[in-house]
Amino acid sequence: MTRQTQITRQNPAQKALQAIFAVFLMLIAGTVSAGAQERVKVEAGDFAYDFRIYFPFDDARFSPNYLENPETLAKLDSVIAVHGLDAIDHLVVIAKSSPEGPYNYNMNLSARRAASMRDYLLGRFPGLGGKIELENGVSPWPASRKKEDLVRLRYAAFRLVFPYDINAPVPEIAANTDAFRLDLPEEEPFVIEPLSVVIPESKYKQMIFALKTNLLYDAVSALNVEIEVPIGKRWSIMWEDVFPWWEKGNKYCFQYWEMGPEFRYWFKPWDPKGVEKLRGFFVGLYGMSAKYDFQNDRKFNYQGEHWSAGIAAGWSTPLGRKKRVNLEFEVAAGFLYTQNRGYFPADDYSLLIRNPYDVFTTTSPIVPTKSKISLVVPINITRSYK
């Protein structure tokens, strides 16, 4: 932006004194943090307003109601109301994470915080499009490692820069809003270059689905497998298949094939990019259908089909110190419809003969339909942060 400013020539000694005075003003305003970790990019005659937004531990999602965030957003509204979006030259977002944990993880966490802050600002003020710059880093350990000290290291600071004529009066701004102005000659802009940060490649694991088996069915040789896919932060869809298919001559038979889906809602949300999913309490809706052949010599001999639909509820918890598998408990109840056809074996068991007098259907409005204790094995893949 071109400034129509009258420039008065000064000797080198005057320029040096003004530069020293400008740095002193910036230190007083808190624009240069300890260790020069945050970028300052302000030219002669510019105004800059600093704001700081805080984030919860290990969370990149912006929360407008966390700590002093509501007051900070109110100040931001006041400043923009005074100056207008069109007057903003650029906005710098500098996100930080506290130093606990692996450095690569923290760098990526701070990068996601910067992106989250950018998305919020663009959603609220679309006129900032093309004016936002992002930076990220890891805060150094404070002298005291108390929890309350570390909380203040998880933030995203952002600076609004407005170019103004150096001879123009300072406009009225909201109370308690940090602001500063540098009155340097235009031909000698004062710039502190940003700290160069190289983000190393970092990898993380993401759970994409889970393989499961009902241990109660397995205990009676009813082989079964389930696959469950998490969706979003609270939902999942599961497909269940039970398939024991045993028989011995025409004396004994345990053949049962059942399958169907279940849709679940989990009360505890999870990070879609993480591995800690499908844990806690859930409720669900299911539907199942099956065909079967049960024979115990001449005592019990039936073939048939059934289908059921109803509601389910359960709880899942991780097992072991490394939490690589989960244990899940579930019960279900619902409508059950069954068609039964009796039969009996021939004297020498060479044939199975249908019994036309032993055919009936069963309709049960609300009955227990499932009871499960399942072993859950999450399947994770490794991804890289971009």
C-alpha positions in Angstrom: 0.0 0.0 0.0 1.4 3.4 -1.0 1.5 6.1 1.7 1.3 9.8 0.9 3.6 10.8 3.7 5.9 13.8 4.0 9.4 12.6 4.9 11.9 14.7 6.9 15.5 13.8 6.4 17.4 13.0 9.5 21.1 12.3 10.3 22.3 8.8 11.3 22.5 9.6 15.0 18.8 10.5 15.0 17.8 7.4 13.1 19.7 5.2 15.6 18.0 6.9 18.6 14.6 6.4 17.0 15.2 2.8 16.3 16.3 2.1 19.9 13.2 3.9 21.1 11.0 1.9 18.8 12.4 -1.4 20.2 11.8 -0.1 23.7 8.1 0.5 22.8 7.7 -2.9 21.4 9.1 -4.6 24.5 6.8 -2.6 26.7 3.8 -3.6 24.6 4.8 -7.3 24.9 5.3 -7.8 21.2 8.6 -9.5 21.4 8.4 -12.6 23.6 11.2 -14.2 25.6 13.7 -15.8 23.2 12.2 -14.0 20.2 9.9 -16.9 19.6 7.1 -14.9 17.9 7.3 -13.0 14.6 7.0 -9.3 14.6 6.3 -7.8 11.2 5.4 -4.1 11.6 6.5 -1.3 9.3 6.9 2.4 10.0 3.7 4.0 10.9 1.7 0.7 11.2 -0.6 -0.1 14.0 -0.7 -3.7 15.4 -3.1 -5.2 17.9 -2.2 -8.4 19.6 -4.7 -11.1 20.9 -4.1 -14.5 22.5 -6.4 -17.5 22.3 -6.0 -20.5 24.6 -6.5 -24.2 23.9 -7.1 -27.2 26.2 -4.5 -29.8 26.7 -3.7 -31.9 23.6 -6.6 -30.3 21.7 -6.5 -28.4 18.4 -10.1 -27.5 18.3 -10.9 -23.8 19.0 -13.2 -23.3 21.9 -14.7 -19.7 22.1 -15.6 -20.2 25.8 -12.3 -21.5 27.1 -10.5 -19.4 29.8 -10.3 -15.7 28.7 -11.3 -16.5 25.1 -14.7 -14.7 25.3 -13.1 -11.5 26.5 -10.4 -11.7 23.8 -13.0 -12.2 21.0 -15.0 -9.2 22.3 -11.9 -7.0 22.0 -11.3 -8.3 18.5 -14.9 -7.3 17.5 -14.3 -3.9 19.0 -11.1 -3.3 17.1 -12.6 -4.5 13.7 -15.7 -2.4 14.4 -13.4 0.7 14.7 -11.1 0.1 11.7 -13.1 -2.2 9.4 -11.9 -5.3 7.6 -10.8 -3.5 4.5 -8.2 -1.5 6.5 -6.4 -4.6 7.6 -3.1 -5.1 5.8 -2.4 -8.6 7.1 -3.0 -10.9 10.1 -0.4 -13.3 11.5 -1.4 -16.3 13.6 1.3 -17.8 15.7 0.2 -21.1 17.4 2.2 -22.8 20.2 1.9 -26.1 22.2 3.3 -26.7 25.6 6.5 -28.7 25.7 5.2 -32.0 27.3 5.6 -35.0 25.1 7.4 -35.7 21.7 8.6 -32.6 19.9 7.3 -33.8 16.5 3.9 -34.4 17.9 3.8 -31.0 19.6 4.9 -29.3 16.4 2.0 -30.8 14.5 -0.4 -30.1 17.3 0.6 -26.4 17.1 0.2 -26.4 13.3 -3.3 -27.8 13.6 -4.1 -25.1 16.2 -2.9 -22.4 13.8 -5.1 -23.9 11.1 -8.1 -24.1 13.5 -7.7 -20.5 14.4 -7.5 -19.5 10.7 -10.6 -21.5 9.9 -12.5 -19.8 12.7 -11.4 -16.3 11.7 -12.3 -16.9 8.1 -15.7 -18.3 9.0 -16.4 -15.2 11.1 -14.7 -12.6 8.9 -14.6 -13.8 5.3 -13.1 -10.5 4.3 -9.8 -11.7 5.8 -9.3 -14.2 3.0 -5.8 -13.9 1.6 -4.5 -11.8 4.5 -3.8 -14.5 7.1 -0.3 -16.0 7.6 0.4 -19.0 9.8 3.3 -19.9 12.0 3.7 -22.6 14.7 6.2 -23.8 17.3 6.7 -25.4 20.7 6.9 -23.2 23.8 10.0 -23.6 26.0 9.7 -25.0 29.5 8.9 -22.3 32.0 10.9 -21.8 35.1 8.1 -23.4 37.1 6.5 -26.6 35.6 3.3 -26.2 37.5 0.1 -27.1 35.7 -1.2 -23.6 35.8 2.0 -22.4 34.1 1.8 -25.0 31.3 -1.8 -24.0 30.5 -0.7 -20.6 29.4 1.7 -22.1 26.9 -1.1 -23.7 24.8 -2.2 -20.8 22.7 -2.6 -19.2 19.3 -1.6 -15.5 19.2 -2.7 -13.4 16.3 -1.8 -9.9 15.3 -3.9 -7.5 13.2 -1.7 -5.0 11.3 -3.2 -1.7 10.0 -1.1 0.6 7.9 -1.6 4.3 8.8 -0.1 7.6 7.9 2.6 8.3 10.5 1.2 11.8 11.0 -2.3 10.6 11.5 -3.8 10.6 15.0 -4.3 7.3 16.8 -7.9 6.2 16.5 -10.0 5.3 19.5 -9.8 1.6 20.4 -11.4 -0.7 22.9 -10.2 -0.5 26.5 -7.6 -3.0 27.6 -6.6 -3.9 23.9 -2.9 -4.0 23.5 -1.7 -1.7 20.6 1.4 0.0 19.6 2.6 2.4 16.9 6.1 2.9 15.4 6.9 6.4 14.2 10.0 5.7 12.1 10.9 7.3 8.8 9.1 5.6 6.0 12.4 4.9 4.1 13.8 3.1 7.1 11.2 0.4 8.0 11.8 -1.5 11.2 11.4 -5.3 10.8 12.3 -8.2 13.0 12.6 -11.2 10.8 10.6 -14.4 11.9 12.2 -17.3 13.5 12.7 -19.9 10.8 10.9 -23.1 11.7 11.3 -26.3 9.8 8.5 -28.8 10.6 10.0 -32.4 10.6 7.8 -35.1 9.1 5.8 -36.8 11.9 3.8 -40.0 11.8 0.7 -41.0 13.8 -1.6 -44.0 13.9 -5.3 -43.9 13.0 -7.9 -46.5 13.7 -9.9 -47.3 10.6 -11.9 -50.3 11.8 -12.0 -53.1 14.4 -12.3 -56.9 14.1 -14.3 -58.6 16.8 -15.4 -62.1 18.0 -18.1 -63.0 20.6 -16.3 -65.1 23.2 -19.6 -66.6 24.4 -20.3 -68.0 21.0 -16.8 -69.2 20.6 -17.0 -71.1 23.8 -19.7 -73.4 22.3 -17.9 -73.6 18.9 -20.2 -71.1 17.2 -17.5 -69.4 15.1 -18.3 -65.8 14.5 -16.6 -62.6 13.3 -17.6 -58.9 13.4 -16.3 -55.8 11.7 -17.0 -52.3 13.1 -16.2 -49.0 11.4 -16.1 -45.7 13.3 -17.8 -42.8 11.6 -17.1 -39.2 12.7 -16.7 -38.7 16.4 -19.5 -40.7 18.0 -21.0 -43.1 15.4 -20.1 -46.6 14.1 -21.6 -49.3 12.0 -21.0 -53.0 12.6 -21.6 -56.1 10.6 -21.9 -59.5 12.4 -21.6 -63.0 10.9 -22.1 -66.2 12.9 -21.4 -69.4 11.0 -20.9 -72.7 12.8 -21.5 -75.5 10.3 -20.8 -78.8 12.1 -22.5 -82.2 11.5 -21.7 -85.8 12.3 -23.5 -88.4 10.1 -27.2 -88.0 10.5 -27.1 -88.0 14.3 -25.8 -84.7 15.3 -25.9 -81.3 13.6 -25.1 -77.7 14.7 -25.5 -75.6 11.6 -26.3 -71.9 12.1 -25.7 -69.0 9.8 -26.8 -65.5 11.1 -25.8 -62.1 9.8 -26.9 -58.5 10.0 -25.9 -54.8 10.7 -26.0 -52.7 13.9 -25.8 -48.9 14.0 -24.3 -47.5 17.2 -24.1 -44.1 19.0 -21.2 -43.7 21.5 -21.6 -41.4 24.4 -17.9 -40.5 24.6 -16.6 -38.8 21.5 -13.2 -39.6 20.0 -10.6 -38.0 17.8 -11.3 -39.1 14.2 -7.5 -39.1 13.5 -6.6 -41.1 16.6 -6.7 -44.7 17.8 -8.8 -44.4 21.0 -12.1 -45.1 19.5 -15.1 -47.4 20.2 -14.7 -47.1 23.9 -17.2 -46.3 26.7 -21.0 -46.7 26.7 -23.1 -47.1 23.5 -26.7 -47.7 22.3 -27.6 -49.2 19.0 -30.3 -50.4 16.6 -29.8 -53.8 14.9 -31.4 -56.2 12.4 -30.5 -59.9 12.0 -31.7 -62.9 9.9 -30.6 -66.6 10.2 -31.1 -70.1 9.0 -30.3 -73.2 11.1 -30.3 -77.0 11.4 -30.1 -78.4 15.0 -30.1 -82.2 15.6 -29.4 -84.1 18.8 -29.8 -87.8 17.7 -33.6 -88.3 17.9 -34.3 -86.0 20.8 -34.3 -82.6 19.1 -34.5 -82.2 15.3 -35.4 -78.9 13.7 -34.6 -76.8 10.7 -35.8 -73.3 10.1 -35.2 -69.5 9.7 -35.7 -66.5 11.9 -35.2 -62.8 11.8 -35.2 -60.1 14.5 -34.8 -56.4 15.0 -34.4 -54.3 18.2 -32.2 -52.2 20.4 -28.8 -52.9 21.9 -26.7 -51.3 24.7 -23.2 -52.0 25.9 -19.9 -50.9 27.2 -16.3 -51.3 25.9 -13.0 -50.9 27.8 -9.4 -51.3 26.8 -7.4 -54.2 28.2 -3.8 -54.3 29.4 -1.2 -51.6 29.9 -0.6 -51.0 26.2 -4.4 -51.0 25.5 -4.0 -52.8 22.2 -7.3 -54.7 22.5 -10.7 -53.9 24.0 -13.3 -56.0 25.8 -16.9 -55.3 25.0 -20.1 -56.3 26.8 -23.5 -56.1 25.0 -27.1 -57.1 25.5 -30.0 -56.7 23.0 -33.8 -57.2 23.0 -36.4 -56.9 20.2 -38.9 -58.5 18.0 -38.3 -62.2 17.0 -40.0 -64.2 14.3 -39.1 -67.9 13.8 -40.3 -70.7 11.4 -39.6 -74.2 12.7 -39.8 -77.5 10.7 -39.3 -80.8 12.6 -37.8 -84.0 11.1 -36.6 -87.4 12.3 -33.9 -89.7 11.1 -34.5 -93.1 9.5 -33.8 -96.3 11.6 -30.4 -96.6 10.1 -29.8 -92.8 10.0 -29.3 -93.0 6.2 -32.1 -90.5 5.6 -33.7 -87.5 7.3 -37.5 -87.5 7.0 -39.6 -84.3 7.3 -42.3 -84.5 9.9 -45.4 -82.7 8.5 -47.1 -82.6 11.9 -44.3 -80.7 13.5 -44.3 -77.3 11.7 -44.9 -74.1 13.6 -44.0 -70.4 13.8 -43.1 -68.3 16.8 -43.7 -64.6 17.1 -42.2 -62.8 20.1 -42.8 -59.1 20.5 -40.0 -58.2 22.9 -37.6 -60.8 24.1 -33.8 -60.9 24.8 -32.1 -61.6 21.5 -28.3 -61.2 22.1 -25.8 -61.5 24.9 -22.2 -60.9 24.0 -18.7 -60.6 25.6 -16.5 -59.7 22.6 -12.8 -59.4 22.1 -12.1 -56.3 20.0 -8.9 -55.9 18.0 -8.5 -52.4 16.5 -6.9 -52.2 13.1 -4.7 -49.1 12.7 -2.8 -47.5 9.8 0.1 -45.1 10.0 -0.3 -41.7 8.4 2.0 -38.7 8.0 1.3 -35.1 9.0 1.3 -32.9 6.0 
